[in-house]
Amino acid sequence: MVRSSDAVKRSRPYNSAGRQERARQNRERVLRAAEEQFLSDGYAETAIASIAAAADVSVDMIYKTFGGKPGLIRAIFARALEGEGPVRAEQRSDRLQAEETDPRKIIAGWSRFTTELAPRGSPIVLLVRNGAASYPELRALLAEIDRSRLRRMRTNARRLHDAGHLRPGISVNAAADVMWTYSSPELYELLVLRRGMTLQRYGRFVADAMTAALL
């Protein structure tokens, strides 16, 4: 004889895929709400309770998942770096460098990634930068973001060097500094947000400047 509890267990199997999808949707709603409020209201004025209400989740869920406002900003920025489409921008960049032999086309590809990612990530970094003087947690996050981007630029520079593309006298570190500068949120702020340069023109500017400095 089958016990009723066993029958219930068989008729209602645990749906882990459904639970994971709900968690993903909740997380995405939280990040969208948090990004909107951080960029419109600023770091100090944005409250976790307000984000929770907008995303229709509990405050406890946000703290458990992200650990507070710095964790939310870190997650928003990480999502911005993924870029558009199903394949992360970093993976597409790696594939470009593995398959392309013309360094000018590689740099042109980097400039396209810059125009794709800058409108997504730069406002977040600028928010962190503007709050870093007042909030130690943002100062630490800004340093973390800077280090991560510099590591990536050194990897790119090393690949150009190993392929023999860098012009004489340009070291890997010097090339990384060039790429770190031309991919910076501050340059996007100066040229696009303040000077009103179009993204297309901004991309050409970045490509031409890096090509002239590196090759």
C-alpha positions in Angstrom: 0.0 0.0 0.0 1.4 3.4 -1.0 1.4 6.0 1.7 -0.3 9.3 0.9 2.8 11.3 1.6 4.7 9.2 -1.0 2.0 9.8 -3.5 2.2 13.5 -3.0 6.0 13.4 -3.4 5.7 11.6 -6.7 2.9 13.8 -8.0 4.6 17.0 -7.1 8.3 16.6 -7.9 10.6 19.4 -6.8 11.0 21.8 -9.7 14.5 23.2 -9.3 14.5 24.7 -12.8 11.4 26.7 -12.0 12.8 27.9 -8.7 16.1 29.0 -10.4 14.2 30.9 -13.1 12.1 32.7 -10.5 15.3 33.6 -8.6 16.8 34.9 -11.9 13.8 37.0 -12.6 13.8 38.4 -9.1 17.5 39.2 -9.4 17.0 41.0 -12.7 14.1 43.1 -11.4 16.2 44.1 -8.4 19.1 45.1 -10.6 16.9 47.1 -13.0 15.2 48.9 -10.2 18.5 49.6 -8.4 20.2 50.9 -11.5 17.3 53.3 -12.2 17.2 54.6 -8.7 21.0 54.9 -8.2 21.3 56.9 -11.5 18.3 59.1 -10.8 18.6 59.7 -7.1 22.2 59.1 -6.3 24.0 56.6 -3.9 23.1 58.3 -0.6 19.4 58.9 -1.4 18.7 55.4 -2.7 17.3 53.1 -0.1 17.3 49.3 -0.1 13.6 49.4 0.9 12.7 51.5 -2.1 14.5 49.1 -4.4 12.7 46.2 -2.8 9.4 47.8 -3.3 10.0 48.7 -6.9 11.2 45.1 -7.6 8.4 43.5 -5.6 10.9 41.5 -3.4 11.7 41.6 0.2 14.5 43.7 1.7 15.9 40.5 3.2 16.2 39.0 -0.3 18.3 41.9 -1.4 20.7 41.7 1.5 21.0 38.0 1.2 21.7 38.1 -2.5 23.8 41.3 -2.8 24.9 42.2 0.7 23.7 45.9 0.4 24.2 48.8 -1.8 27.9 48.3 -2.8 27.1 44.7 -3.8 24.2 45.9 -5.9 26.4 48.4 -7.7 29.0 45.7 -8.3 26.4 43.4 -9.8 24.9 46.2 -12.0 28.4 46.9 -13.3 29.2 43.3 -14.0 25.9 43.0 -15.9 26.8 46.0 -18.0 30.2 44.5 -18.9 28.4 41.5 -20.5 27.3 43.7 -23.3 24.5 42.9 -25.8 23.5 39.5 -27.0 23.9 36.0 -25.6 27.8 36.0 -25.7 29.6 38.1 -23.2 31.7 41.0 -24.6 34.9 39.7 -23.0 34.4 36.3 -24.8 33.8 38.0 -28.1 36.9 40.1 -27.6 39.0 37.0 -26.8 37.6 35.3 -30.0 38.4 38.3 -32.1 42.0 38.4 -30.9 42.4 34.6 -31.4 41.0 34.7 -35.0 42.1 38.1 -36.4 45.7 38.7 -37.5 45.4 42.3 -38.6 46.1 44.5 -35.5 44.1 47.4 -37.0 41.0 45.2 -37.2 41.6 44.1 -33.7 41.7 47.7 -32.4 38.7 48.5 -34.5 36.9 45.7 -32.8 38.0 47.0 -29.4 36.6 50.4 -30.3 33.2 48.7 -31.2 33.2 47.0 -27.8 34.0 50.4 -26.2 31.0 52.0 -27.8 28.8 49.0 -26.8 29.9 48.9 -23.2 30.5 52.6 -22.3 26.9 53.7 -22.3 26.1 50.7 -20.0 29.0 50.8 -17.6 30.4 54.3 -17.6 27.4 55.9 -15.7 27.8 53.3 -13.0 31.5 53.9 -12.6 31.0 57.7 -12.6 28.4 57.3 -9.9 31.0 55.3 -7.8 33.7 57.8 -8.5 31.5 60.7 -7.5 30.6 59.0 -4.2 34.1 57.7 -3.4 35.2 60.8 -1.5 32.4 60.4 1.0 31.9 56.6 1.2 34.8 54.3 1.9 32.9 51.3 0.4 32.7 53.2 -2.9 36.3 54.1 -2.7 37.2 50.4 -2.4 34.8 49.5 -5.2 36.3 52.1 -7.5 39.8 50.8 -6.9 38.5 47.2 -7.6 37.0 48.3 -10.9 40.2 50.2 -11.9 42.4 47.1 -11.1 40.1 44.8 -13.0 40.1 47.0 -16.1 43.8 47.4 -16.0 44.3 43.6 -15.7 42.2 43.2 -18.8 44.1 45.8 -20.7 47.4 44.2 -19.8 46.1 40.9 -21.2 45.2 42.7 -24.4 48.5 44.4 -24.6 50.4 41.2 -24.0 48.7 39.6 -26.9 49.6 42.5 -29.2 53.2 42.3 -28.0 53.4 38.5 -28.4 52.0 38.8 -32.0 54.7 41.4 -32.8 52.1 44.2 -33.4 53.4 46.9 -31.0 55.6 49.5 -32.5 59.2 49.6 -31.3 59.7 51.3 -27.9 56.2 50.5 -26.6 56.3 48.1 -23.7 53.4 45.9 -22.6 52.8 48.2 -19.6 52.9 51.3 -21.7 50.4 49.8 -24.2 48.1 48.7 -21.3 48.2 52.3 -20.0 47.1 53.6 -23.4 44.3 51.1 -23.7 43.2 51.8 -20.1 43.0 55.5 -20.8 41.0 55.2 -24.1 38.6 52.8 -22.5 38.1 54.9 -19.4 34.6 56.2 -18.3 36.2 59.6 -17.9 36.9 59.8 -21.7 33.4 58.8 -22.4 32.2 61.4 -20.0 34.3 64.1 -21.6 33.6 63.4 -25.3 30.1 61.9 -25.3 28.3 63.2 -22.2 29.9 66.7 -22.1 31.0 67.4 -25.7 28.0 65.6 -27.3 30.0 63.4 -29.5 28.0 60.6 -31.2 28.9 57.0 -30.3 30.0 56.3 -33.9 32.4 59.3 -33.8 33.6 58.3 -30.4 34.4 54.8 -31.6 36.4 56.2 -34.5 38.2 58.5 -32.1 39.2 55.6 -29.8 40.3 53.4 -32.7 42.3 56.1 -34.4 44.0 57.2 -31.2 45.0 53.6 -30.1 46.2 52.7 -33.6 48.4 55.8 -33.7 49.8 55.2 -30.2 50.4 51.5 -30.4 51.1 50.3 -33.9 
